[in-house]
Structures are given as C-alpha cells and as structure tokens.
Amino acid sequence: MQNWISANVSYPAAAVTNKEEGTVYVCFTVSEDGTLENAEIAQGVSQNLNDAALNVVAKMPVNELLAGSEKYGTNYIVPIKFVIK
C-alpha cells in the first residue's frame, strides 16, 4: 500500500512554491466489501498537502493492494511524506 501511495502521490505546485513539507497522516476504513470509506486527515500539515494526501488515498485500488496479512473491515492510518527535492 505504501509503495503505491509513494508512486502515485502528486506534490502540489502551490506547496512547492510555499516550501511546505511534512508528513500527512490519513485514516480510513476498508469495509468488509473491500471499499475505502471515511478517509480523513488524522494529522495534517497544510491545506495543500492534506488535499493531495486525501486525493491519492481516494484513488487507491484497495482490493489490489491488500496483502494476506491486511484485513477488510479494518481501520488504517497511513503516513504520506512530502519532501521537496
């Protein structure tokens, strides 16, 4: 899951301009039927980075990413790190 997020997250241009960096924590639930529900910011950095984190989580193909040890009907908190390179 973390690899997919890292490969698909987009750094907002406004955040680069404003030199915004940090880790946004997004919490969500994977329902029993495998859909992503209730995605929200658990700990944010800025509106630009928070929106980018929620956007990438909303696009995540949950069914493809869940490994055998991860369970449906579970709450998750994922860190999404933004660093200007």
Backbone atoms as SQL, in Angstrom:
CREATE TABLE atoms (id INTEGER PRIMARY KEY, chain TEXT, resi INTEGER, resn TEXT, atom TEXT, x REAL, y REAL, z REAL);
INSERT INTO atoms VALUES
  (1, 'A', 1, 'MET', 'N', 0.828, -1.187, 0.000),
  (2, 'A', 1, 'MET', 'CA', 0.000, 0.000, 0.000),
  (3, 'A', 1, 'MET', 'C', 0.878, 1.259, 0.000),
  (4, 'A', 2, 'GLN', 'N', 1.882, 1.268, 0.876),
  (5, 'A', 2, 'GLN', 'CA', 2.752, 2.436, 0.993),
  (6, 'A', 2, 'GLN', 'C', 3.520, 2.681, -0.309),
  (7, 'A', 3, 'ASN', 'N', 3.957, 1.615, -0.965),
  (8, 'A', 3, 'ASN', 'CA', 4.676, 1.766, -2.238),
  (9, 'A', 3, 'ASN', 'C', 3.778, 2.387, -3.297),
  (10, 'A', 4, 'TRP', 'N', 2.517, 1.945, -3.339),
  (11, 'A', 4, 'TRP', 'CA', 1.586, 2.500, -4.324),
  (12, 'A', 4, 'TRP', 'C', 1.362, 3.988, -4.058),
  (13, 'A', 5, 'ILE', 'N', 1.184, 4.340, -2.807),
  (14, 'A', 5, 'ILE', 'CA', 0.968, 5.750, -2.452),
  (15, 'A', 5, 'ILE', 'C', 2.166, 6.586, -2.870),
  (16, 'A', 6, 'SER', 'N', 3.365, 6.133, -2.535),
  (17, 'A', 6, 'SER', 'CA', 4.581, 6.881, -2.878),
  (18, 'A', 6, 'SER', 'C', 4.719, 7.083, -4.381),
  (19, 'A', 7, 'ALA', 'N', 4.359, 6.067, -5.149),
  (20, 'A', 7, 'ALA', 'CA', 4.483, 6.147, -6.603),
  (21, 'A', 7, 'ALA', 'C', 3.411, 7.016, -7.248),
  (22, 'A', 8, 'ASN', 'N', 2.298, 7.231, -6.570),
  (23, 'A', 8, 'ASN', 'CA', 1.162, 7.919, -7.187),
  (24, 'A', 8, 'ASN', 'C', 0.800, 9.273, -6.595),
  (25, 'A', 9, 'VAL', 'N', 1.437, 9.672, -5.522),
  (26, 'A', 9, 'VAL', 'CA', 1.112, 10.958, -4.919),
  (27, 'A', 9, 'VAL', 'C', 1.713, 12.087, -5.753),
  (28, 'A', 10, 'SER', 'N', 0.983, 13.180, -5.887),
  (29, 'A', 10, 'SER', 'CA', 1.450, 14.357, -6.615),
  (30, 'A', 10, 'SER', 'C', 1.714, 15.485, -5.629),
  (31, 'A', 11, 'TYR', 'N', 2.885, 16.088, -5.760),
  (32, 'A', 11, 'TYR', 'CA', 3.236, 17.214, -4.895),
  (33, 'A', 11, 'TYR', 'C', 2.582, 18.455, -5.492),
  (34, 'A', 12, 'PRO', 'N', 1.694, 19.113, -4.767),
  (35, 'A', 12, 'PRO', 'CA', 1.017, 20.291, -5.314),
  (36, 'A', 12, 'PRO', 'C', 1.996, 21.429, -5.602),
  (37, 'A', 13, 'ALA', 'N', 1.837, 22.060, -6.744),
  (38, 'A', 13, 'ALA', 'CA', 2.721, 23.160, -7.130),
  (39, 'A', 13, 'ALA', 'C', 2.700, 24.281, -6.095),
  (40, 'A', 14, 'ALA', 'N', 1.534, 24.584, -5.557),
  (41, 'A', 14, 'ALA', 'CA', 1.432, 25.648, -4.549),
  (42, 'A', 14, 'ALA', 'C', 2.224, 25.290, -3.295),
  (43, 'A', 15, 'ALA', 'N', 2.255, 24.013, -2.944),
  (44, 'A', 15, 'ALA', 'CA', 3.013, 23.581, -1.769),
  (45, 'A', 15, 'ALA', 'C', 4.510, 23.712, -2.010),
  (46, 'A', 16, 'VAL', 'N', 4.946, 23.444, -3.233),
  (47, 'A', 16, 'VAL', 'CA', 6.360, 23.625, -3.574),
  (48, 'A', 16, 'VAL', 'C', 6.716, 25.099, -3.492),
  (49, 'A', 17, 'THR', 'N', 5.879, 25.934, -4.073),
  (50, 'A', 17, 'THR', 'CA', 6.113, 27.383, -4.047),
  (51, 'A', 17, 'THR', 'C', 6.202, 27.905, -2.618),
  (52, 'A', 18, 'ASN', 'N', 5.334, 27.390, -1.755),
  (53, 'A', 18, 'ASN', 'CA', 5.299, 27.830, -0.348),
  (54, 'A', 18, 'ASN', 'C', 6.282, 27.072, 0.540),
  (55, 'A', 19, 'LYS', 'N', 7.055, 26.161, -0.064),
  (56, 'A', 19, 'LYS', 'CA', 8.034, 25.346, 0.665),
  (57, 'A', 19, 'LYS', 'C', 7.389, 24.555, 1.808),
  (58, 'A', 20, 'GLU', 'N', 6.234, 23.971, 1.514),
  (59, 'A', 20, 'GLU', 'CA', 5.513, 23.171, 2.501),
  (60, 'A', 20, 'GLU', 'C', 6.028, 21.731, 2.457),
  (61, 'A', 21, 'GLU', 'N', 6.460, 21.218, 3.593),
  (62, 'A', 21, 'GLU', 'CA', 6.937, 19.846, 3.714),
  (63, 'A', 21, 'GLU', 'C', 6.377, 19.238, 4.989),
  (64, 'A', 22, 'GLY', 'N', 6.363, 17.919, 5.049),
  (65, 'A', 22, 'GLY', 'CA', 5.931, 17.242, 6.262),
  (66, 'A', 22, 'GLY', 'C', 5.211, 15.949, 5.942),
  (67, 'A', 23, 'THR', 'N', 4.730, 15.317, 6.980),
  (68, 'A', 23, 'THR', 'CA', 4.026, 14.053, 6.838),
  (69, 'A', 23, 'THR', 'C', 2.564, 14.234, 7.211),
  (70, 'A', 24, 'VAL', 'N', 1.698, 13.866, 6.281),
  (71, 'A', 24, 'VAL', 'CA', 0.257, 13.912, 6.497),
  (72, 'A', 24, 'VAL', 'C', -0.186, 12.488, 6.840),
  (73, 'A', 25, 'TYR', 'N', -0.944, 12.343, 7.907),
  (74, 'A', 25, 'TYR', 'CA', -1.476, 11.043, 8.302),
  (75, 'A', 25, 'TYR', 'C', -2.949, 10.985, 7.925),
  (76, 'A', 26, 'VAL', 'N', -3.283, 10.007, 7.086),
  (77, 'A', 26, 'VAL', 'CA', -4.654, 9.833, 6.617),
  (78, 'A', 26, 'VAL', 'C', -5.211, 8.553, 7.230),
  (79, 'A', 27, 'CYS', 'N', -6.377, 8.662, 7.839),
  (80, 'A', 27, 'CYS', 'CA', -7.030, 7.465, 8.366),
  (81, 'A', 27, 'CYS', 'C', -8.230, 7.136, 7.477),
  (82, 'A', 28, 'PHE', 'N', -8.493, 5.843, 7.367),
  (83, 'A', 28, 'PHE', 'CA', -9.620, 5.388, 6.562),
  (84, 'A', 28, 'PHE', 'C', -9.968, 3.974, 6.988),
  (85, 'A', 29, 'THR', 'N', -11.111, 3.533, 6.532),
  (86, 'A', 29, 'THR', 'CA', -11.586, 2.181, 6.803),
  (87, 'A', 29, 'THR', 'C', -11.712, 1.442, 5.489),
  (88, 'A', 30, 'VAL', 'N', -11.290, 0.186, 5.490),
  (89, 'A', 30, 'VAL', 'CA', -11.561, -0.693, 4.352),
  (90, 'A', 30, 'VAL', 'C', -12.725, -1.563, 4.804),
  (91, 'A', 31, 'SER', 'N', -13.862, -1.372, 4.154),
  (92, 'A', 31, 'SER', 'CA', -15.082, -2.067, 4.566),
  (93, 'A', 31, 'SER', 'C', -14.990, -3.559, 4.267),
  (94, 'A', 32, 'GLU', 'N', -15.949, -4.283, 4.768),
  (95, 'A', 32, 'GLU', 'CA', -15.999, -5.736, 4.549),
  (96, 'A', 32, 'GLU', 'C', -16.066, -6.095, 3.059),
  (97, 'A', 33, 'ASP', 'N', -16.657, -5.204, 2.257),
  (98, 'A', 33, 'ASP', 'CA', -16.744, -5.494, 0.823),
  (99, 'A', 33, 'ASP', 'C', -15.542, -4.957, 0.042),
  (100, 'A', 34, 'GLY', 'N', -14.540, -4.432, 0.751),
  (101, 'A', 34, 'GLY', 'CA', -13.302, -4.005, 0.120),
  (102, 'A', 34, 'GLY', 'C', -13.278, -2.583, -0.393),
  (103, 'A', 35, 'THR', 'N', -14.284, -1.782, -0.049),
  (104, 'A', 35, 'THR', 'CA', -14.272, -0.390, -0.477),
  (105, 'A', 35, 'THR', 'C', -13.656, 0.493, 0.598),
  (106, 'A', 36, 'LEU', 'N', -13.073, 1.578, 0.167),
  (107, 'A', 36, 'LEU', 'CA', -12.463, 2.534, 1.077),
  (108, 'A', 36, 'LEU', 'C', -13.527, 3.507, 1.561),
  (109, 'A', 37, 'GLU', 'N', -13.601, 3.711, 2.869),
  (110, 'A', 37, 'GLU', 'CA', -14.617, 4.587, 3.446),
  (111, 'A', 37, 'GLU', 'C', -13.995, 5.524, 4.473),
  (112, 'A', 38, 'ASN', 'N', -14.647, 6.637, 4.693),
  (113, 'A', 38, 'ASN', 'CA', -14.337, 7.559, 5.787),
  (114, 'A', 38, 'ASN', 'C', -12.898, 8.053, 5.795),
  (115, 'A', 39, 'ALA', 'N', -12.342, 8.347, 4.631),
  (116, 'A', 39, 'ALA', 'CA', -10.981, 8.885, 4.584),
  (117, 'A', 39, 'ALA', 'C', -10.985, 10.304, 5.135),
  (118, 'A', 40, 'GLU', 'N', -10.091, 10.549, 6.076),
  (119, 'A', 40, 'GLU', 'CA', -9.966, 11.890, 6.661),
  (120, 'A', 40, 'GLU', 'C', -8.550, 12.084, 7.180),
  (121, 'A', 41, 'ILE', 'N', -8.207, 13.323, 7.408),
  (122, 'A', 41, 'ILE', 'CA', -6.883, 13.669, 7.912),
  (123, 'A', 41, 'ILE', 'C', -6.839, 13.426, 9.414),
  (124, 'A', 42, 'ALA', 'N', -5.901, 12.583, 9.844),
  (125, 'A', 42, 'ALA', 'CA', -5.701, 12.344, 11.274),
  (126, 'A', 42, 'ALA', 'C', -4.760, 13.401, 11.832),
  (127, 'A', 43, 'GLN', 'N', -3.731, 13.735, 11.047),
  (128, 'A', 43, 'GLN', 'CA', -2.804, 14.805, 11.419),
  (129, 'A', 43, 'GLN', 'C', -2.306, 15.420, 10.125),
  (130, 'A', 44, 'GLY', 'N', -2.531, 16.694, 9.964),
  (131, 'A', 44, 'GLY', 'CA', -2.183, 17.357, 8.716),
  (132, 'A', 44, 'GLY', 'C', -0.996, 18.283, 8.820),
  (133, 'A', 45, 'VAL', 'N', -0.648, 18.839, 7.671),
  (134, 'A', 45, 'VAL', 'CA', 0.477, 19.766, 7.576),
  (135, 'A', 45, 'VAL', 'C', -0.013, 21.117, 7.071),
  (136, 'A', 46, 'SER', 'N', -0.651, 21.115, 5.918),
  (137, 'A', 46, 'SER', 'CA', -1.205, 22.329, 5.317),
  (138, 'A', 46, 'SER', 'C', -2.377, 21.910, 4.445),
  (139, 'A', 47, 'GLN', 'N', -3.201, 22.845, 4.051),
  (140, 'A', 47, 'GLN', 'CA', -4.357, 22.508, 3.217),
  (141, 'A', 47, 'GLN', 'C', -3.918, 21.882, 1.901),
  (142, 'A', 48, 'ASN', 'N', -2.853, 22.420, 1.288),
  (143, 'A', 48, 'ASN', 'CA', -2.366, 21.880, 0.011),
  (144, 'A', 48, 'ASN', 'C', -1.940, 20.424, 0.148),
  (145, 'A', 49, 'LEU', 'N', -1.124, 20.122, 1.153),
  (146, 'A', 49, 'LEU', 'CA', -0.628, 18.762, 1.327),
  (147, 'A', 49, 'LEU', 'C', -1.728, 17.825, 1.818),
  (148, 'A', 50, 'ASN', 'N', -2.593, 18.317, 2.684),
  (149, 'A', 50, 'ASN', 'CA', -3.717, 17.499, 3.160),
  (150, 'A', 50, 'ASN', 'C', -4.611, 17.081, 1.987),
  (151, 'A', 51, 'ASP', 'N', -4.919, 18.022, 1.115),
  (152, 'A', 51, 'ASP', 'CA', -5.767, 17.719, -0.045),
  (153, 'A', 51, 'ASP', 'C', -5.097, 16.712, -0.971),
  (154, 'A', 52, 'ALA', 'N', -3.783, 16.853, -1.189),
  (155, 'A', 52, 'ALA', 'CA', -3.057, 15.922, -2.054),
  (156, 'A', 52, 'ALA', 'C', -3.063, 14.517, -1.451),
  (157, 'A', 53, 'ALA', 'N', -2.914, 14.423, -0.137),
  (158, 'A', 53, 'ALA', 'CA', -2.921, 13.126, 0.537),
  (159, 'A', 53, 'ALA', 'C', -4.293, 12.463, 0.429),
  (160, 'A', 54, 'LEU', 'N', -5.345, 13.204, 0.677),
  (161, 'A', 54, 'LEU', 'CA', -6.693, 12.649, 0.552),
  (162, 'A', 54, 'LEU', 'C', -6.989, 12.229, -0.885),
  (163, 'A', 55, 'ASN', 'N', -6.499, 13.010, -1.836),
  (164, 'A', 55, 'ASN', 'CA', -6.733, 12.708, -3.245),
  (165, 'A', 55, 'ASN', 'C', -6.089, 11.381, -3.640),
  (166, 'A', 56, 'VAL', 'N', -4.848, 11.152, -3.222),
  (167, 'A', 56, 'VAL', 'CA', -4.177, 9.902, -3.604),
  (168, 'A', 56, 'VAL', 'C', -4.815, 8.704, -2.902),
  (169, 'A', 57, 'VAL', 'N', -5.237, 8.870, -1.664),
  (170, 'A', 57, 'VAL', 'CA', -5.887, 7.769, -0.946),
  (171, 'A', 57, 'VAL', 'C', -7.222, 7.425, -1.610),
  (172, 'A', 58, 'ALA', 'N', -7.949, 8.437, -2.060),
  (173, 'A', 58, 'ALA', 'CA', -9.243, 8.199, -2.714),
  (174, 'A', 58, 'ALA', 'C', -9.093, 7.395, -4.005),
  (175, 'A', 59, 'LYS', 'N', -7.943, 7.500, -4.681),
  (176, 'A', 59, 'LYS', 'CA', -7.708, 6.799, -5.940),
  (177, 'A', 59, 'LYS', 'C', -7.107, 5.409, -5.749),
  (178, 'A', 60, 'MET', 'N', -6.782, 5.071, -4.526),
  (179, 'A', 60, 'MET', 'CA', -6.069, 3.833, -4.237),
  (180, 'A', 60, 'MET', 'C', -6.916, 2.597, -4.572),
  (181, 'A', 61, 'PRO', 'N', -6.354, 1.645, -5.329),
  (182, 'A', 61, 'PRO', 'CA', -7.073, 0.403, -5.642),
  (183, 'A', 61, 'PRO', 'C', -6.943, -0.583, -4.479),
  (184, 'A', 62, 'VAL', 'N', -7.774, -0.404, -3.487),
  (185, 'A', 62, 'VAL', 'CA', -7.657, -1.136, -2.222),
  (186, 'A', 62, 'VAL', 'C', -7.632, -2.646, -2.427),
  (187, 'A', 63, 'ASN', 'N', -8.527, -3.181, -3.230),
  (188, 'A', 63, 'ASN', 'CA', -8.594, -4.635, -3.440),
  (189, 'A', 63, 'ASN', 'C', -7.290, -5.199, -3.979),
  (190, 'A', 64, 'GLU', 'N', -6.615, -4.451, -4.836),
  (191, 'A', 64, 'GLU', 'CA', -5.355, -4.912, -5.408),
  (192, 'A', 64, 'GLU', 'C', -4.208, -4.822, -4.408),
  (193, 'A', 65, 'LEU', 'N', -4.303, -3.905, -3.458),
  (194, 'A', 65, 'LEU', 'CA', -3.173, -3.619, -2.575),
  (195, 'A', 65, 'LEU', 'C', -3.175, -4.389, -1.263),
  (196, 'A', 66, 'LEU', 'N', -4.310, -4.899, -0.853),
  (197, 'A', 66, 'LEU', 'CA', -4.354, -5.588, 0.428),
  (198, 'A', 66, 'LEU', 'C', -3.641, -6.928, 0.333),
  (199, 'A', 67, 'ALA', 'N', -2.645, -7.096, 1.173),
  (200, 'A', 67, 'ALA', 'CA', -1.907, -8.360, 1.229),
  (201, 'A', 67, 'ALA', 'C', -2.643, -9.311, 2.168),
  (202, 'A', 68, 'GLY', 'N', -2.179, -10.538, 2.254),
  (203, 'A', 68, 'GLY', 'CA', -2.842, -11.537, 3.078),
  (204, 'A', 68, 'GLY', 'C', -2.944, -11.159, 4.545),
  (205, 'A', 69, 'SER', 'N', -1.976, -10.398, 5.056),
  (206, 'A', 69, 'SER', 'CA', -1.995, -10.054, 6.477),
  (207, 'A', 69, 'SER', 'C', -2.914, -8.875, 6.781),
  (208, 'A', 70, 'GLU', 'N', -3.286, -8.118, 5.749),
  (209, 'A', 70, 'GLU', 'CA', -4.160, -6.975, 5.959),
  (210, 'A', 70, 'GLU', 'C', -5.604, -7.433, 5.824),
  (211, 'A', 71, 'LYS', 'N', -6.467, -6.835, 6.603),
  (212, 'A', 71, 'LYS', 'CA', -7.835, -7.341, 6.683),
  (213, 'A', 71, 'LYS', 'C', -8.860, -6.293, 6.245),
  (214, 'A', 72, 'TYR', 'N', -9.944, -6.823, 5.690),
  (215, 'A', 72, 'TYR', 'CA', -11.094, -5.977, 5.396),
  (216, 'A', 72, 'TYR', 'C', -11.814, -5.683, 6.702),
  (217, 'A', 73, 'GLY', 'N', -12.579, -4.608, 6.725),
  (218, 'A', 73, 'GLY', 'CA', -13.289, -4.227, 7.935),
  (219, 'A', 73, 'GLY', 'C', -12.344, -3.676, 8.987),
  (220, 'A', 74, 'THR', 'N', -11.257, -3.069, 8.531),
  (221, 'A', 74, 'THR', 'CA', -10.201, -2.598, 9.423),
  (222, 'A', 74, 'THR', 'C', -9.959, -1.117, 9.198),
  (223, 'A', 75, 'ASN', 'N', -9.579, -0.430, 10.257),
  (224, 'A', 75, 'ASN', 'CA', -9.183, 0.974, 10.165),
  (225, 'A', 75, 'ASN', 'C', -7.677, 1.045, 9.927),
  (226, 'A', 76, 'TYR', 'N', -7.274, 1.965, 9.090),
  (227, 'A', 76, 'TYR', 'CA', -5.867, 2.165, 8.775),
  (228, 'A', 76, 'TYR', 'C', -5.501, 3.623, 8.978),
  (229, 'A', 77, 'ILE', 'N', -4.254, 3.858, 9.333),
  (230, 'A', 77, 'ILE', 'CA', -3.676, 5.200, 9.326),
  (231, 'A', 77, 'ILE', 'C', -2.384, 5.078, 8.540),
  (232, 'A', 78, 'VAL', 'N', -2.290, 5.831, 7.452),
  (233, 'A', 78, 'VAL', 'CA', -1.088, 5.781, 6.630),
  (234, 'A', 78, 'VAL', 'C', -0.395, 7.143, 6.623),
  (235, 'A', 79, 'PRO', 'N', 0.923, 7.126, 6.761),
  (236, 'A', 79, 'PRO', 'CA', 1.687, 8.370, 6.647),
  (237, 'A', 79, 'PRO', 'C', 2.016, 8.636, 5.184),
  (238, 'A', 80, 'ILE', 'N', 1.861, 9.856, 4.767),
  (239, 'A', 80, 'ILE', 'CA', 2.232, 10.262, 3.415),
  (240, 'A', 80, 'ILE', 'C', 3.203, 11.423, 3.575),
  (241, 'A', 81, 'LYS', 'N', 4.459, 11.153, 3.220),
  (242, 'A', 81, 'LYS', 'CA', 5.525, 12.121, 3.443),
  (243, 'A', 81, 'LYS', 'C', 5.750, 12.976, 2.211),
  (244, 'A', 82, 'PHE', 'N', 5.833, 14.277, 2.429),
  (245, 'A', 82, 'PHE', 'CA', 6.083, 15.234, 1.376),
  (246, 'A', 82, 'PHE', 'C', 7.414, 15.928, 1.669),
  (247, 'A', 83, 'VAL', 'N', 8.372, 15.746, 0.755),
  (248, 'A', 83, 'VAL', 'CA', 9.677, 16.375, 0.891),
  (249, 'A', 83, 'VAL', 'C', 10.035, 16.992, -0.462),
  (250, 'A', 84, 'ILE', 'N', 10.370, 18.260, -0.472),
  (251, 'A', 84, 'ILE', 'CA', 10.783, 18.937, -1.698),
  (252, 'A', 84, 'ILE', 'C', 12.193, 18.475, -2.020),
  (253, 'A', 85, 'LYS', 'N', 12.371, 18.022, -3.256),
  (254, 'A', 85, 'LYS', 'CA', 13.705, 17.537, -3.670),
  (255, 'A', 85, 'LYS', 'C', 14.366, 18.487, -4.618);
